[in-house]
Amino acid sequence: MQPIRDFQCASETSLSWAFGCSRTGASHISSGRPCEDAFALFSGSSGAKPCIAIAVADGHGDPRHDQSRTGSALAVQTAIDELVGFQRLHLHDVPNLSIRAEFKADFPRRAGRKWRDAVSEDAARRGITTSPDSSSGTVEYSRYGSTLIAALVVADMILISQIGDGDIVLVRPDGSVECPIPTDSSLVGKETHSISSRDAHLLWRTATLDRGNGGVLIAATDGVSDSFDGSEGEEFVRFLRSLVARIREFGMESVAGSIKGWLDRYSALASGDDMTLVFVCINPAEDNQRDAGLPDGTGSSPGKVN
């Protein structure tokens, strides 16, 4: 599987239908820089159990992180591999409480280690063995620095893990918006954590959502929310709801076909940054089939954005 920098769809009939799109930011185009975002999707079965896995990454992109385009591509590849591997190893007759605990403990550590191994292999293959201003002869992981959001949709739950900025939200059928991993208040301005950090294993945040009535899971790099009023702003929430409403009215294929143009326009008019958006339309769990449907923008729920 190769990381995607343009457009891809995936589906697993019993679970969901997903698509994603990455676009080069307007400021990158004007300066001749490539897109440093990447995403990857997986749909199918692991250990005879259906699942959908998604990953979204944003390479840091400044001169200190001159290999971040490769770093983001390696990040989404390794994340998908580890998500599918977790499904195979842990989701067979294991209590949900144990799965949540094992995901929080295991996934960040394994994904980070696999990413570093992939970076070391790439650096050795391409002769990138020192930092730009050093002769130490060691791999400088920060040159490949990237954020990463990863999610796994399985029978009755959604497992989510994130390091660095970006957004992942779930719009429920009643229109409520769940933000399982809120913005890190310890960061200032455009600061972000990185999968390349020496203490990265301490910087991951994880969450688990019940699949329940399903909904639309949306993952995006920060270029999208920065085009509005930030990750938890009202404008951004309205934008997400409007996209989900369009899916309901016009269908996934129609919206998927329009995403490129929308992202290009937002980048040109607002943030100028690369933009990646991944949608997963999640079917209700078997016990909730009677409540199937897409959000209609109404309803409320404690602790959620309405």
N, C-alpha and C positions, 0 to 999 in steps of 0.2 A: 504494500500500500504506500502511495506517495502522498506527501502533504499537498494541500490544495491552496492555490493563490487566486482562484477565479470563481468557479461555481461547481457545485456537486449536489446530487440528491441521493437519498438512501431510504429504504423502508423495511420494516419488519411488521407484517400484516397484523399480528396479534398485539403489537405494542404501539407503534407510531410510524409517522412519516416525517422525514427530516430533510432539510436542505440548508446549504450555506453558501456564502458569497464573500469574497475579499476583493477590495478595490484599492488601487494605488491612490494615495492622497494627492490633492491638488498641489500642495506645497512640494511634495516629492517629485511630481511631474515637472514642475517649473524649475527645480534644481537638478533634475536628471538623476534622482535617486530612485531605486526600485522599491517595491512594496516589501515591508519587513514584517507584515502580518502573515499568519498561516493558520489553516484549520484542517481538520480531518474528521471523517465520519466512518463509523462501522455499523453495519446491520447484519444480523444473522444469528447463529446459535453458537454457544460455547458450552461444551459439556452437555449437549442436548437441551439446553435452556436458552430461549430467545433473549436477545438483548440488543440495545442500541447504545453505542458509545460515541461521544463527541469530544473534541478538544479544540481550543482556540488559543492562539499565542500571539504576542506582540513583541517583536524584537526591539531592544532599547534604541538602537539607531544612531547614537552620537559617536564621535570618533573613538571614544574609549571602548566602544562595543562594535568594532568594525566587522565582526563576523555574526552579528545578531540575526541577519536574515537567515543564515544557516541554522543558528541556534533556535529560532522559532520553529523552523521546519522539523528539526530533530525533536523539539519539545512535544509537538503534537503527535509525531510518530510514536515516541516512547510512551506517551500518555495512553494512547489507544491500545498499545500492546499490553500495558499493565492493567488497564481496565478490563480488557477481555480475559487476561490471565486471572485477575481477581474473581471474575465471574466463574471461571472454571474451577478455581480452588475453594471458594468460600460459600457459594450459594446453593449448596445441596444439603437439605435437611439441617440447616444451621439456624437457630433462633435469630429473629431480626435484631434483637438487642446486641447479640454477639457480632452480627455482621456489621452493624454501625461502629462498634468499638474496634473491630479488626480493620475496617476501612480507614478509620482515623489514624490508627497506629501504623498500618502497613503501606497504604498507597503512597503517601508523600515520600516516605523513606525509599521505597522501591523505585518510584518514578524518578526521583532525584538522582539516585545511583545509576539507573539505566541511562538517563540523559548525560551524565558525566562520562560514562563509558562510551556513549555514542560520540560525544564531543572529542574525547581522546582519540578515538579511531579516525574521526574526520581530520583532526589536526595532524596526526601522524601521516595519513594518506596524502594530505595536501602540503605537508611541510610547514604547518603553522605551529611552531613549537615554543615560541616566545611571545611575550607581550610586545606591542609596537615599539616601546622605548626601553627594552630590557634584553639582556643576553643571558638570562638565567637558565635557558634550555628547558623550562617547564611549561606545561600547557597553562595558559591564562584563561580560565573558564569565563571570566567576566567579558572577554572579547565576544563571546557567544550569548551574552545576557539576554534574557527574555522573560516575560510574564507567561502564565499558563492557567487556563481554566479547563477543567475536565469534568465530565458528567457521564454516569452510567444509568440507563433506564432498564429496569428488570421487572419481574412479575408484579411486585406490589410496592416497590420503592424506587426513589431516585437518589443516587449517591453523587455528591458534588464535592470537588476539591479545587482550591484556588491558591495561587501565589502571585502577588503583584496586583496591579489594577485591572480594570475591565469590569464587566457586569454579567451577572447571571440571575435571571428572575423567572418566576413561573406565574403565568396569568391563568387563573382558575376559570372554570365554566361560569361561575357567578360574577366574573369580572374583577374579583380581588386579585391583587398583585403581591406575591410572596417574594421577599428578598432574603434568601437564606443566608447569604454572606454579605453583611453590610459593609460600607466603606470603612477602611481602617483609619480611625481618627488620629492615630499616632503619626501619620504621614502629613507632610506640609507641601502645599502647592503641587508640583508635578513629580514629586518624589514617588518612587514605587519600589516594592521589594522585587527580588529577582531569583529565578531558579539557579542562577550562577553564584549566589551568595554563599560564603563559607558556612554560615549558620542557617542555610535555607530550610533544613528539616524542622526548624523551630518557627518558621515564618508562614507555613502552610495553614490555611483555614479550611475546615471541612464541615459539611452539613448533610443531613438526610431528610428527605421529604417523603411523605406517604404518596404513593401514586394516586390512590383514591379515585376521584372523578376525572382524573387526567387534567388536561389543559394544554397550554402552549409554553414550552420551555424556551427561553431566548438567552443566548450567550453572545456577547459583543465585546470587541476591544474598546478602549477608552475613547478612540476617535469618534465613536457614535454618540455617546452621552455628552462628550465635550462640545458637540454641535448644538446641544440644547442647554440645559442648566445643571448638568452634572448627574451623577449616578442616581441620586435619590430625589432629584428635583421634579416638580409637577409637570414641567414641559416634557421631560424625558418619559415619564410614566404615561402621559397622554399619547406620545408618539408610539410607545409599545402597544397601548390599547388600540390605537388606530390601525396599526398593522394587523393585529389579531382580528379586528372587525372586518378588514378587507379580505382576510383569509376566509372568514365566515361568509361574506357576501359574494366573493368572486372565485374562491377556491385557491388551493395551495399553488397549483401550476401557474395561474395568472399572476399571483403575487411574486412567486419565484422569478418569473420572467421580467418583472419590473424592478427588482431589487437593485440591479446594477445601476440603472439610471438614477434611482433615489439616492443611493449612497454617493455617487459622483456629484450630485447636486448639493447634498448636505456638506460634503467636503469642500466644494468650491465656494459655498456661501458662508461657511462657518469655520470648523476646526482646521481644515487644510490637511488633516492627518490621514494616514491609511485607515481604512474601515473594514471590519469583518463582522458579519452578522450570521448567526446560525439559529434556525428555528427547528424545534422538535414538537410536532403535534402529537400529544400523548393520548392514546385511547384510555377510557376508564378501566380500572381494574375489574376483574370478572364480577366481583361483588357489587360494583357500582355501575354496571352497564345501563341500568334504567335511567341514570342521570347523564348519559353521554351528551356531548355538545360542546361548542366553542363559546368563549366568553361573549356576553352581550353587554358588558359594561355596567351591569348593575350588581347589587349585593354588597355585603360587607362581612368582614371577619376580624376578630380581635388580633392586633399585632401585625396587620397587613395594611398595605397602601390601598386606599379606596377612592 
